[in-house]
Every structure is written in structure tokens, then in C-alpha cells.
């Protein structure tokens, strides 16, 4: 299927590895020009080279990168100095650490909210008006399956990402919808990422079990009996960014191998 987005420009955050890289890879394979951003310059540069050298390069997609912390005003300024207008924006920031809510002070909460709620909102504010003027725009916020089924040790993520979800529910249904701009949230379950391994390490330390035992138990709790692949996540993201997904708006798209037990 031709997604109809070749030649457009995408900003993909947290794209040096993990789910962000999976999205950048899928978009580049569709001929979308991508600007990827992450904090680690060395890993980011290697990821950009991988996008250029891989099969994505055959589509003629241009790849740019900016090593910056997108959760800071300075980081966002650095990105917009390179390019101001984007047709597609994929917001993504590393999730806050797991832990016990008794241990989190105000500064810890503000940091989580700033990264996982306010930063996406700032990126939306900075790009949607241009999208509306051009008659096409796609915003994808990578959040978490914990928005639908909260995880006790991820309280910082539960709170911050739920705040973003509420904001998107309103903003996506405003005047932007009639001007070709959609805003959706993509909710990953257990994907094979460093983030998952970190959470599993924390669970292992808490229970006194080996990491391998905790990982295996988590895997078996998923109806698919496996963790998700980055390529699968990227493909979902690319479709939501496509010309074919213009009637999908304000939604929380869950990708978790069937783990969520609810009907709605």
C-alpha cells in the first residue's frame, strides 16, 4: 500500500533507538524526509547513518539529525533552527523511572510532567498551525499502555501521560480536524526495548528474582506470548501518519499483543 506521504517532512523525537527509531525507520522507508532528535550525539549519528545506508536510502528520503534534549526550551529551539515546518511530528521522550510514589517529591513530578505532557504540547503548539495552513498534518504521541491499564510502579508515567491524553482528546476535536490535521496517541505495551529491560530489572530487584525469570513471566502474560518488535510499532505509526488515516483522530491506539483485558 502506498501511504501517500513520500516527500513530506517528519520530526521524530527520541529516535536514536527503541520505538522512536522504529517510527523513523518506517517513515523513511515510505519516502518521508526525517529529522531525528535525541540527547546522545554518538548513538544518534549512528542511527542516522543506519537510516541512510539501509533500504530506506533507496526511497530518496533525506535524513537529518539534531543532538538535543527535546524536553527543554533550548533543545526545541535547536531543532526548529534546523527546520521550522513539519508535516508529521512524532513526540517521544524517555519515560520517568519506576518506583514508590512515597519517594517522589515535587521536583520529581514536575520533571515527569514536563517531559511526558508539556513537551508534546509545546511541539504541537509549534507545528499545527503550519500543518493546518497546508491542509495536512499528523501528530503521533508515543505514550504507554499504562494510560489504559496503570502499572503501580510507573505512577509518574501514569499521571503525566494521562494528562497528555486528556489534552489531546480536546485539542484533536477542535478546528484543526476540519483542516486535515489529526492528533493521535500510540500506546505501546511490552516491546523489546531498553525501557522494558530497565523496568524488568527494577521488578527483579524488588522481588528478589532473576531478571530472566521476571522477563519470562511478563512474556507469558501476553496473549501473543512474545514482546513486540520495533518494526511492528513503526508500521502502525507510519499508517497513522498516512493519507489513508485522515478519519482516525483523537484516538488511543493500543499495541500490546492483546494484553489489555478490557473491552473498551
ZIUR-V348072 format. One record per pair of residues at least 4 apart in sequence whose C-alpha atoms are under 8 Angstrom apart, sorted by the first residue. I is the first residue (numbers start at 1). J is the second residue. Records with the same first field share a line. If there is no record, write none. Layout:
I: J, J
//
This chain:
2: 30
3: 30, 238, 239, 242, 243, 244
4: 242, 243, 244
5: 30, 31, 32, 241, 242, 243
6: 30, 31, 32, 33, 61
7: 31, 32, 33, 61
8: 31, 32, 33, 86, 87, 88
9: 32, 33, 34, 35, 85, 86, 87, 88
10: 27, 32, 33, 34, 35, 86, 87, 88, 89, 90
11: 34, 35, 36, 37, 86, 88, 89, 90
12: 20, 23, 24, 34, 35, 36, 37, 89, 90, 91, 92
13: 20, 36, 37, 38, 70, 90, 91, 92, 93
14: 20, 21, 36, 37, 38, 39, 91, 92, 93, 94
15: 19, 20, 21, 22, 23, 24, 36, 37, 38, 44, 47
16: 20, 21, 36, 37, 38, 40, 43, 44, 45, 47, 48
17: 21, 22, 44, 47
18: 22, 193, 194, 230
19: 23, 193, 230, 233, 234
20: 24, 90, 92, 234
21: 25, 47, 230, 234
22: 26, 230, 231, 233, 234
23: 27, 231, 233, 234, 235, 237, 238
24: 28, 34, 36, 234
25: 29, 51, 56, 234
26: 30, 231, 234, 235, 237, 238
27: 31, 32, 33, 34, 234, 238
28: 32, 33, 34, 51, 56, 57, 59, 61, 62
29: 55, 56, 57, 59, 61
30: 56, 59
31: 56, 59, 60, 61
32: 61, 62
33: 61, 62, 63
34: 61, 62, 63, 64
35: 63, 64, 65, 66
36: 44, 48, 63, 64, 65, 66
37: 44, 65, 66, 67, 68, 69, 70, 79
38: 44, 66, 67, 68, 69, 70
39: 44, 67, 68, 69, 70
40: 44, 67, 68
41: 45, 66, 67
42: 46
43: 47
44: 48, 65, 67
45: 49, 65
46: 50
47: 51
48: 52, 63, 64, 65
49: 53
50: 54
51: 55, 56, 57, 63
52: 56, 57, 61, 62, 63
53: 57
54: 58
55: 59
56: 60, 61
57: 61
66: 78, 79
68: 75, 76, 78, 79
69: 74, 75, 76
70: 74, 75, 76, 93, 119
71: 75, 76, 93, 114, 115, 119
72: 76, 119
73: 77
74: 78
75: 79
76: 80
77: 81
78: 82
79: 83, 84
80: 84
84: 127
85: 127, 130, 131
86: 127, 130, 131
87: 131, 136, 137, 138
88: 137, 138, 139, 140, 241
89: 123, 124, 138, 139, 140
90: 139, 140, 141, 142
91: 120, 123, 139, 140, 141, 142
92: 116, 120, 141, 142, 143
93: 115, 116
94: 115, 195
95: 112, 116, 157, 195
96: 112, 154, 156, 157
97: 154, 156
98: 153, 154, 155, 156, 199, 202
99: 103, 153, 154, 155
100: 104, 153, 155
101: 153, 155, 156
104: 108, 109
105: 109
106: 110
107: 111
108: 112
109: 113, 156
110: 114
111: 115
112: 116, 117, 156, 157, 160
113: 117, 118, 156, 159, 160, 161
114: 118, 119
115: 119, 120
116: 120, 143, 157, 160, 161, 164
117: 121, 160, 161, 163, 164
118: 122, 164
119: 123
120: 124, 141, 164
121: 125, 164
122: 126
123: 127
124: 128, 139
125: 129
127: 131
128: 132, 137, 176, 181
129: 133
130: 134
131: 135, 136, 137, 180, 181
132: 136, 137, 176, 179, 180, 181
133: 179
135: 179, 180, 181
136: 179, 180, 181
137: 180, 181, 182
138: 181, 182, 183, 240, 241
139: 181, 182, 183, 184, 241
140: 183, 184, 185, 186, 237, 240, 241
141: 183, 184, 185, 186
142: 185, 186, 187, 188
143: 147, 161, 185, 186, 187, 188
144: 161, 186, 187, 188, 189
145: 149, 150, 187, 188, 189, 254, 255, 256
146: 150, 151, 154, 157, 158, 189
147: 158, 161, 162, 165, 187
148: 260
149: 260
150: 154, 155, 158
151: 155, 158
154: 158
155: 159
156: 160
157: 161, 162
158: 162
159: 163
160: 164
161: 165
162: 166
163: 167
164: 168
165: 169, 185
166: 170
167: 171
168: 172, 183, 184, 250
169: 173, 250, 251
170: 174, 250
171: 176, 183
172: 176, 177, 182, 183, 184, 249, 250
173: 177, 249, 250
175: 179
176: 180, 181, 182
177: 181, 182, 249
180: 246
181: 246
182: 246, 248, 249, 250
183: 249, 250, 251
184: 240, 248, 249, 250, 251, 252, 253
185: 250, 251, 252, 253
186: 237, 252, 253, 254, 255
187: 252, 253, 254, 255, 256
188: 233, 254, 255, 256
189: 228, 254, 255, 256, 257, 259
190: 196, 227, 228, 256
191: 196, 227, 228, 229, 230, 256
192: 196, 197, 227, 228, 229, 230
193: 197
194: 198
195: 199
196: 200
197: 201
198: 202
199: 203
200: 204, 211, 214, 215
201: 205, 211
202: 206
203: 207, 214
204: 208, 209, 210, 211, 214
205: 209
209: 213, 214
210: 214
211: 215
212: 216
213: 217
214: 218
215: 219
216: 220
217: 221
218: 222
219: 225, 226, 227
220: 225, 226
221: 225, 259
222: 226, 227, 256, 257, 258, 259
223: 257, 258, 259
224: 257, 258
225: 257
226: 257
227: 257
228: 232, 233, 256, 257
229: 233
230: 234
231: 235
232: 236
233: 237, 255
234: 238
235: 239
236: 240
237: 241
238: 242
239: 244, 245
240: 244, 245, 248
241: 245
242: 246
256: 260
//
